[in-house]
Amino acid sequence: MEKEPITVNGLEKLKEELVFLKEIKRSEIIEAIAEARSHGDLKENAEYHAAKEQQAHNEGRIQQVEDIIARANVIDVTKINNEGKVIFGSTVFLQNLDTQEKINYKIVGKDEADLKQKLLYFKSPIGKGIIGKNKGDLVEISTPAGIKNFEIIDVKYI
């Protein structure tokens, strides 16, 4: 069982999702199945089959989340001395040298990654390209959209 790095915040979100799936979603699905059963013949009951499918999906997700939590290697960067180095869990402020656009990302595990929320998977092209680098470094990263050049403006452990 290989450990997966995860931030403290990411672990908390997974625990909240697990509680929701087990305590709220599971009982809603059980009610939907009971309601559908009361409509009679189960062979041609689309509501029943949809509810059973939803139940299977929910139980699968519960197992998946429990597995992620069991394999979690929680990394709390706030307890690490900041020496300006990009590490898992750090927040990195970048400037795209081609467009002069400034952007920041928090380096996270795969189960937390969400570009819309600026949560960057550490094994993504940009993640791999900046991990281990230091504040002030210039980096050239090969992405599916082509070569991108960045300067690491700042690194925070927050």
C-alpha positions in Angstrom: 0.0 0.0 0.0 1.8 3.1 -1.3 1.4 6.3 0.8 0.0 9.3 -1.1 1.0 12.8 0.1 -1.9 15.0 1.0 -2.2 18.4 2.7 -3.9 18.9 6.1 -6.8 20.8 4.3 -7.1 18.0 1.7 -7.5 15.4 4.4 -10.1 17.4 6.2 -12.1 17.8 3.0 -12.0 14.0 2.4 -13.1 13.3 6.0 -16.0 15.7 5.5 -17.0 14.0 2.2 -16.9 10.6 3.9 -19.2 11.8 6.7 -21.6 13.2 4.1 -21.6 10.1 1.9 -22.1 7.7 4.9 -24.5 9.7 7.1 -26.5 11.8 4.6 -26.2 10.4 1.1 -26.5 6.8 2.1 -29.8 7.4 4.0 -31.2 9.5 1.1 -30.5 6.6 -1.3 -32.1 4.0 1.1 -35.2 6.2 1.2 -35.3 6.4 -2.6 -35.0 2.6 -2.9 -37.8 2.1 -0.4 -40.0 4.6 -2.2 -39.3 2.9 -5.6 -40.0 -0.5 -4.1 -43.4 0.7 -3.0 -44.4 1.3 -6.6 -44.6 -2.4 -7.4 -42.9 -4.5 -10.0 -39.1 -4.1 -9.7 -38.2 -5.6 -13.1 -39.6 -2.6 -15.0 -39.1 0.0 -12.2 -36.7 2.6 -13.6 -36.7 4.6 -10.3 -35.6 1.5 -8.4 -32.8 0.6 -10.9 -31.6 4.2 -10.8 -31.6 4.3 -7.0 -29.7 0.9 -6.9 -27.1 2.3 -9.4 -26.8 5.4 -7.3 -26.3 3.3 -4.2 -23.5 1.3 -5.9 -21.8 4.5 -7.0 -22.0 5.9 -3.5 -20.7 2.8 -1.8 -17.8 2.7 -4.4 -16.9 6.3 -3.6 -17.0 5.6 0.2 -14.5 2.7 -0.4 -12.3 5.0 -2.5 -12.3 7.8 0.0 -11.6 5.4 2.9 -8.7 4.0 0.9 -7.3 7.4 0.2 -7.5 8.3 3.9 -5.8 5.0 4.9 -2.9 5.7 2.5 -2.6 9.4 3.3 0.8 10.8 4.2 -0.3 14.1 5.7 2.2 16.9 5.1 1.8 20.1 7.1 4.1 22.7 5.5 3.3 25.3 8.2 5.6 23.2 10.5 8.5 23.2 8.1 11.2 25.9 8.0 10.7 28.0 4.9 13.9 28.4 3.0 12.3 29.5 -0.2 12.3 26.1 -1.8 9.3 24.8 -3.7 8.0 21.6 -1.9 4.8 19.6 -1.6 2.2 21.8 0.1 3.9 25.1 -0.6 2.2 28.0 -2.3 4.2 29.2 -5.2 3.9 32.7 -6.8 5.0 32.6 -10.5 5.3 35.0 -13.3 4.9 33.8 -16.8 7.9 35.4 -18.6 6.2 35.1 -22.0 2.9 36.8 -21.1 4.0 38.7 -17.9 1.0 37.1 -16.2 1.3 36.4 -12.5 -0.3 33.4 -11.0 0.0 31.3 -7.8 -0.5 27.6 -7.1 -0.6 25.4 -4.0 1.3 22.2 -4.7 -1.0 19.3 -3.7 -1.8 15.6 -4.2 -3.9 14.1 -7.0 -7.0 13.8 -4.9 -6.9 17.5 -4.1 -5.9 18.9 -7.4 -8.2 21.5 -8.9 -6.8 24.1 -11.3 -9.9 26.3 -10.9 -9.0 26.7 -7.2 -5.2 27.0 -8.1 -4.5 23.6 -6.5 -1.8 22.1 -8.7 -1.0 18.3 -8.8 2.7 17.8 -7.9 3.2 15.3 -10.7 1.7 17.6 -13.4 4.1 19.2 -15.9 4.3 22.5 -14.0 4.3 20.8 -10.6 7.3 18.6 -11.6 9.0 21.5 -13.2 9.0 23.7 -10.1 9.3 21.3 -7.2 12.8 21.5 -5.8 13.4 25.0 -7.3 14.0 28.1 -5.2 12.6 31.6 -5.0 14.1 33.7 -7.8 14.8 30.7 -10.1 13.9 30.8 -13.7 12.3 27.6 -15.0 11.4 26.3 -18.5 8.6 23.8 -18.5 7.4 21.6 -21.3 3.6 21.4 -21.2 1.1 20.0 -23.6 0.5 23.6 -24.8 4.2 24.1 -25.5 7.2 25.4 -23.6 6.5 27.9 -20.8 9.0 30.0 -19.0 8.4 31.1 -15.4 10.2 33.0 -12.7 9.5 31.9 -9.1 8.6 35.2 -7.5 7.9 33.8 -4.0 7.3 30.6 -2.0 5.2 30.5 1.1 4.5 27.6 3.5 0.9 28.4 4.4 
